[in-house]
């Protein structure tokens, strides 16, 4: 079988991705699929369609974004009716030349499956370029039920399979488009258990860890307010925040949320979010560390040092840091939001708290910091769950079954 993955336009066509959850997903999955199939990856790159092959046999094709720049300038400047539900990034014109170039290459390669991440606007273009191929649209966010239905529905009807990273996301799609429910399936993100095997947690660790983008929807303002409370009961506690420090664009998430979420997030976009977090952290002195972005291969070290890993998000389709924590054998505290409830589930691997409630978040963190035996028990359960449900091999097995049914 010939399989082609189409990157988001800002992800490079290179084998080893140091950050970016979707780029890492493509890297991990494509290498495993290449053991039995011919795999191609398309993404941003110089020199047109220059191609190279990695040591796993995956062919990477770079596609220049330069032809799209004049269109993008017009697209962002042009006023749109119902702009919140018709954002520029969902327009049929958004990076359309990038998609058209890939479509022509797909036709030349005569691929069997085209796997597109998030950008439903690419589906009609790629389908036109490679009409024989089966098209898989894979969502890692809620855009299909947030963007204007008149744009989305025709794209879904041209998709042979519609995947999402969590049951939370795909169930919303099924309810919105019931006649297409038969094409929908959940495919969770994955983790390499061996890479994240950190052994037993340090007995005396009081490190609270956050891994993810420093962006308003991640709820870090709530975490810092909670940590002030935690320090009153555990003065030795420390908080480390690891991840890119550039917020996600407002129109990509906050503007598309329901009225309550948008109202909650909008004020945080009116000023420098990182600076506001640093001000919130001032009562804790040097107990709070903003570590910034780190290469993916460095993350196991941070998990190894942690007593508890926290995800306080207000909006979360999946929760990548949670399954990495499970693989590392570290308990988690997460908000009862989106796909995170599926990962934490019955609380056998951590605790769930209401979103936007720093006091409840602090209480859960304090309880785990105070009980080393419970942390060990939850950590062991997490390792088992990560192996059974989220190992990359399990993800690829499920995906291979989906492809086989299509072809």
C-alpha positions in Angstrom: 0.0 0.0 0.0 1.2 3.5 -0.8 0.4 6.0 2.0 0.9 9.7 2.0 0.8 12.0 5.1 0.2 15.7 4.6 1.7 17.9 7.2 0.1 21.2 8.5 1.8 23.9 6.4 4.1 25.1 9.2 5.6 21.6 9.8 8.8 20.8 8.0 9.3 17.8 5.7 12.2 16.4 7.8 12.4 13.0 9.5 13.3 14.0 13.1 10.9 16.5 14.7 12.2 18.0 18.0 8.8 19.5 19.0 5.2 19.8 17.8 2.9 17.0 18.7 1.5 16.4 15.1 4.9 16.4 13.5 6.1 13.9 16.1 2.9 11.8 15.5 3.7 11.6 11.7 7.3 10.7 12.4 6.5 7.9 14.8 3.6 6.5 12.8 5.3 6.7 9.4 8.4 4.9 10.5 6.3 2.0 11.8 4.1 1.8 8.8 7.2 1.8 6.5 8.0 -1.7 7.7 5.2 -3.0 5.5 4.1 -0.1 3.2 5.5 2.6 1.0 5.2 5.9 3.0 5.5 9.5 1.8 5.4 12.6 4.0 4.7 16.1 2.5 5.4 19.3 4.4 7.1 22.7 4.3 10.4 22.7 2.6 12.6 24.7 0.2 13.5 24.0 -3.4 10.0 22.9 -4.5 9.6 19.1 -4.2 13.1 18.1 -3.2 12.9 14.6 -1.7 15.0 12.6 0.7 14.5 9.2 2.4 15.2 8.5 6.1 16.7 5.4 7.5 13.3 3.8 7.9 12.5 4.2 4.2 10.1 7.1 4.6 10.3 9.5 1.7 10.0 13.2 2.7 8.9 15.8 0.1 9.4 19.5 0.8 6.9 22.0 -0.7 7.6 25.7 -0.8 5.1 28.0 0.9 6.3 31.1 -1.1 3.5 30.9 -3.8 0.9 31.2 -1.1 2.2 34.4 0.5 0.3 36.9 -1.7 -2.9 35.0 -1.2 -2.4 34.8 2.5 -1.9 38.6 2.8 -5.2 39.2 0.9 -7.0 36.6 2.9 -6.0 38.0 6.3 -6.9 41.6 5.2 -10.2 40.8 3.5 -13.3 41.3 5.8 -15.4 38.2 6.2 -19.0 37.8 7.2 -19.4 35.7 10.5 -15.6 35.9 10.7 -15.4 33.9 14.0 -17.0 30.8 12.2 -15.2 31.5 8.9 -11.6 32.1 10.0 -8.9 32.7 7.4 -7.2 29.4 8.2 -10.3 27.4 7.2 -10.9 29.2 3.9 -10.6 27.3 0.7 -7.8 29.7 -0.3 -5.6 29.1 2.8 -2.4 27.6 1.6 -4.3 26.3 -1.5 -1.2 26.4 -3.7 0.7 24.3 -1.1 -2.2 21.7 -1.3 -2.4 21.8 -5.1 1.3 21.2 -5.5 1.0 18.2 -3.1 -2.0 17.0 -5.1 0.0 16.9 -8.3 2.8 14.9 -6.6 0.2 12.5 -5.2 -1.1 11.8 -8.6 2.4 11.1 -9.9 3.0 8.7 -7.1 -0.4 7.0 -7.5 -0.9 6.7 -3.8 -3.6 4.5 -2.2 -4.3 6.6 1.0 -3.9 10.3 1.7 -3.9 11.2 5.4 -4.6 14.9 6.2 -4.2 16.4 9.6 -6.7 19.1 10.8 -7.0 21.1 7.6 -10.3 20.0 6.0 -9.9 22.7 3.4 -7.1 20.6 1.8 -9.4 17.6 1.3 -11.2 18.8 -2.0 -7.9 20.0 -3.4 -6.0 16.8 -2.7 -9.0 14.7 -3.8 -9.0 16.5 -7.1 -5.2 15.9 -7.5 -5.4 12.2 -6.6 -9.0 11.1 -7.2 -8.3 7.3 -7.0 -6.8 7.6 -3.4 -8.9 7.2 -0.3 -8.8 10.3 1.8 -8.5 10.3 5.6 -9.2 13.5 7.6 -7.7 13.3 11.0 -8.7 15.9 13.6 -6.7 16.9 16.7 -9.0 19.8 17.6 -12.7 20.6 17.4 -12.7 22.7 14.2 -15.2 20.4 12.4 -18.0 21.4 14.8 -16.8 25.0 15.4 -16.4 26.3 11.8 -19.3 27.2 9.5 -21.1 24.0 8.6 -21.5 25.2 5.0 -17.8 25.0 4.6 -17.2 21.8 6.6 -20.0 19.5 5.4 -18.9 19.2 1.7 -15.3 18.5 2.8 -16.5 15.7 5.1 -18.5 14.1 2.3 -15.3 13.9 0.3 -13.5 12.2 3.2 -13.5 8.4 3.2 -12.7 8.3 6.9 -12.9 10.9 9.6 -10.6 10.3 12.6 -10.2 12.2 15.8 -7.7 11.9 18.7 -10.4 11.4 21.3 -13.9 10.1 21.6 -14.9 13.5 22.9 -14.0 15.1 19.6 -15.4 12.5 17.3 -18.7 12.1 19.2 -19.3 15.8 18.6 -18.8 15.2 14.9 -21.1 12.2 14.9 -23.9 14.3 16.5 -23.4 17.2 14.1 -23.3 15.0 11.0 -25.2 11.9 11.9 -25.4 10.5 8.3 -21.6 10.5 8.2 -21.2 8.7 11.6 -20.2 5.5 9.9 -17.1 7.1 8.6 -16.0 8.3 12.1 -13.5 6.6 14.4 -11.2 7.5 17.3 -7.5 7.1 17.0 -5.7 8.3 20.1 -2.2 9.8 20.1 0.6 7.6 21.1 3.8 7.4 23.2 6.9 5.3 23.2 6.8 3.5 26.6 10.5 2.5 26.4 11.7 6.1 25.8 9.6 7.5 28.7 10.3 4.7 31.2 11.7 6.7 34.1 11.7 4.1 36.9 10.4 4.7 40.4 9.6 8.3 41.3 12.1 10.1 43.6 10.8 9.5 47.1 11.3 13.0 48.3 10.4 14.9 45.1 8.0 17.8 45.5 8.3 18.9 41.9 5.0 19.8 40.1 5.5 19.6 36.3 3.5 21.2 33.5 4.5 20.2 29.9 2.8 22.1 27.0 2.3 25.4 25.3 2.3 28.5 27.4 -1.1 29.7 26.1 -4.3 31.0 27.8 -6.4 27.9 26.9 -3.9 25.7 28.8 -5.0 27.3 32.1 -1.6 28.2 33.4 -3.0 31.2 35.2 -5.2 28.8 37.2 -2.2 26.6 37.9 -0.1 29.5 39.2 -3.0 30.6 41.5 -3.3 27.0 42.7 0.4 26.7 43.3 0.3 29.7 45.7 -2.1 27.7 47.7 0.0 24.5 47.4 3.0 26.3 48.8 1.2 27.2 52.0 0.8 23.5 52.8 4.0 22.3 51.1 6.6 25.1 51.3 9.2 22.9 49.7 7.1 22.4 46.5 8.4 23.6 43.2 6.7 24.2 39.9 8.4 23.7 36.5 6.7 24.9 33.3 8.1 23.3 30.1 7.0 24.3 26.7 6.9 26.9 23.9 6.1 30.4 25.2 4.1 31.7 22.3 0.3 31.5 22.7 -1.8 29.9 20.1 -3.5 32.5 17.9 -6.8 33.7 19.3 -8.7 32.8 16.1 -7.4 29.2 16.1 -9.0 28.3 19.4 -10.4 30.9 21.7 -12.5 32.7 19.1 -14.1 29.4 18.1 -15.0 28.2 21.5 -18.4 28.5 23.1 -19.4 31.9 24.5 -18.2 31.0 28.1 -14.8 29.8 26.9 -14.3 32.8 24.6 -15.2 35.2 27.4 -12.8 33.4 29.8 -9.9 33.5 27.4 -10.3 36.8 25.7 -8.8 39.0 28.5 -5.6 37.0 28.5 -5.0 37.9 24.9 -5.2 41.6 25.6 -1.7 41.7 27.2 1.5 39.7 27.3 0.4 36.4 28.7 3.8 35.2 29.8 4.5 38.4 31.6 1.2 38.1 33.4 2.1 34.6 34.5 5.4 35.8 35.8 3.6 38.4 37.9 1.3 35.7 39.3 4.3 33.6 40.2 6.0 36.4 42.2 4.7 35.3 45.6 6.4 31.9 45.1 9.8 33.4 44.4 12.3 31.1 42.7 10.0 28.0 43.4 8.5 28.6 39.9 10.7 27.9 36.8 9.7 28.8 33.3 11.9 26.4 31.5 10.8 27.3 27.9 10.7 24.9 25.0 12.7 21.7 25.2 13.5 19.1 22.5 11.1 16.1 22.7 14.0 13.8 23.5 14.7 15.8 26.7 11.2 15.5 28.1 11.8 12.1 29.9 14.3 13.8 32.2 11.7 16.3 33.3 9.1 13.6 33.9 11.7 11.6 35.8 12.2 14.4 38.3 8.5 15.1 38.9 6.3 14.0 41.7 3.1 15.1 40.0 2.3 16.2 36.4 -0.5 18.7 36.0 -2.6 19.7 33.0 -5.1 22.6 34.0 -6.4 23.2 30.5 -9.7 25.0 29.8 -9.9 23.3 26.4 -8.1 20.1 25.4 -8.9 17.7 22.6 -6.5 15.0 24.0 -3.8 15.8 26.5 -0.4 14.6 25.2 1.5 15.3 28.4 -0.9 13.0 30.3 0.0 9.9 28.3 3.7 10.8 28.5 3.2 11.0 32.3 1.5 7.6 32.4 4.4 6.0 30.4 6.9 7.7 32.8 5.0 6.3 35.8 4.0 9.6 37.2 0.5 10.4 38.5 -1.4 13.2 36.9 -3.8 15.9 37.9 -6.0 17.2 35.1 -9.1 19.2 34.6 -12.3 17.5 33.6 -12.1 18.8 30.1 -12.4 17.2 26.6 -10.3 14.2 25.9 -8.4 14.3 29.2 -11.3 12.6 31.0 -10.8 9.5 28.8 -7.2 9.3 29.7 -7.6 9.7 33.4 -10.9 7.9 33.4 -11.7 6.2 36.7 -8.9 8.1 38.4 -6.8 5.0 38.7 -3.9 7.0 37.3 -4.5 10.4 38.7 -7.1 13.0 39.7 -9.7 15.1 37.8 -10.8 18.5 39.0 -13.3 21.1 37.6 -11.8 23.4 35.0 -11.1 27.0 36.1 -11.1 26.1 39.8 -7.6 26.8 41.3 -8.7 25.8 44.8 -9.8 22.3 43.7 -6.6 22.0 41.6 -4.5 22.9 44.6 -6.3 20.4 46.8 -5.7 17.5 44.4 -2.0 18.4 44.0 -1.5 18.7 47.8 -3.1 15.3 48.4 -0.7 13.6 46.0 2.3 15.5 47.3 1.5 14.3 50.8 1.0 10.6 49.9 4.1 8.9 48.4 2.5 5.5 48.4 -0.5 6.7 46.4 1.8 8.4 43.9 3.6 5.1 43.4 0.3 3.1 43.0 -1.1 5.6 40.5 2.2 5.6 38.6 2.3 1.8 38.2 -1.3 1.9 36.9 -0.3 4.6 34.5 2.5 2.5 33.0 0.1 -0.4 32.4 -2.5 1.9 30.8 0.1 3.5 28.5 1.3 0.1 27.3 -2.1 -1.3 26.7 -3.8 1.8 25.1 -1.3 4.4 23.9 1.9 2.6 22.8 2.7 3.6 19.2 2.5 0.0 18.1 -1.2 -0.1 19.3 -1.9 3.1 17.4 -0.4 1.8 14.2 -2.3 -1.5 14.5 -5.6 0.4 14.7 -4.7 2.8 11.9 -3.6 -0.1 9.7 -7.0 -1.7 10.2 -8.7 1.5 9.2 -6.6 1.8 6.0 -7.2 -1.9 5.1 -11.0 -1.4 5.3 -10.8 1.6 3.0 -8.6 0.0 0.4 
